[in-house]
Amino acid sequence: MSQTCQVTGARPGFGNNVSHSHRRTRRRFDVNVQHKRYWVPSLGRAVQLRVSARGISVIDRRGIDAVVAELQAQGVKL
């Protein structure tokens, strides 16, 4: 599964694990991605989105209709 938020576009970050002896190995900082179903009144149906916790806040603030309209304008199939 792609760890990408469909609303904010957040992707994993990369960095280092640093041990006690300061040896560095690469690691991923994954995005907190959740699968959420939303009822979209303008479409008359539910859509399932892969959204991060921050993306859920964006949907709560702006409304699902505005977010879905923007996604469709970008060409995302819902």
C-alpha positions as CSV (number, residue, x, y, z in Angstrom):
1,M,0.0,0.0,0.0
2,S,1.3,3.4,-0.9
3,Q,1.8,5.5,2.3
4,T,0.5,8.7,0.7
5,C,-2.4,10.9,1.9
6,Q,-4.8,11.7,-0.9
7,V,-5.8,15.0,0.6
8,T,-2.5,16.6,1.8
9,G,-0.1,14.6,-0.4
10,A,2.0,13.7,2.7
11,R,4.6,11.0,2.0
12,P,7.1,9.1,4.2
13,G,10.1,11.0,5.3
14,F,13.6,9.4,5.6
15,G,16.3,9.8,8.1
16,N,18.7,7.8,10.3
17,N,18.5,5.5,13.3
18,V,21.3,6.6,15.5
19,S,22.6,4.0,17.9
20,H,24.4,4.5,21.2
21,S,27.7,4.2,19.4
22,H,26.4,6.8,16.8
23,R,26.3,4.2,13.9
24,R,23.7,5.5,11.5
25,T,21.3,3.3,9.5
26,R,18.5,4.5,7.2
27,R,14.9,4.5,8.4
28,R,11.5,5.7,7.3
29,F,9.1,8.1,9.2
30,D,5.8,6.7,7.9
31,V,2.7,8.9,7.6
32,N,-0.3,8.1,9.9
33,V,-2.5,6.9,6.9
34,Q,-6.0,5.7,7.7
35,H,-8.7,4.3,5.4
36,K,-11.9,6.4,5.9
37,R,-15.3,6.2,4.3
38,Y,-17.1,9.5,3.9
39,W,-20.7,10.1,2.7
40,V,-20.5,12.7,-0.1
41,P,-24.0,14.4,-0.6
42,S,-23.0,16.0,-3.9
43,L,-22.2,12.5,-5.4
44,G,-25.0,10.7,-3.5
45,R,-22.7,7.9,-2.4
46,A,-19.9,7.1,0.0
47,V,-16.2,7.3,-1.0
48,Q,-13.2,5.6,0.6
49,L,-10.1,7.8,1.0
50,R,-6.6,7.1,2.2
51,V,-6.1,10.1,4.5
52,S,-3.6,11.1,7.2
53,A,-4.6,12.4,10.6
54,R,-3.9,15.9,9.3
55,G,-6.0,15.1,6.2
56,I,-8.9,14.2,8.4
57,S,-8.6,17.6,10.1
58,V,-8.6,19.3,6.7
59,I,-11.8,17.5,5.7
60,D,-13.4,18.5,9.0
61,R,-12.4,22.1,8.5
62,R,-13.2,22.6,4.8
63,G,-16.0,20.0,4.3
64,I,-16.0,16.7,2.3
65,D,-17.7,18.3,-0.7
66,A,-15.0,20.9,-1.2
67,V,-12.2,18.3,-0.8
68,V,-13.8,15.8,-3.2
69,A,-14.3,18.6,-5.8
70,E,-10.6,19.5,-5.6
71,L,-9.6,15.8,-5.9
72,Q,-11.8,15.4,-8.9
73,A,-10.3,18.5,-10.5
74,Q,-6.9,17.0,-10.1
75,G,-8.1,13.9,-11.9
76,V,-8.2,11.5,-8.9
77,K,-10.7,8.7,-9.5
78,L,-13.0,8.2,-6.5
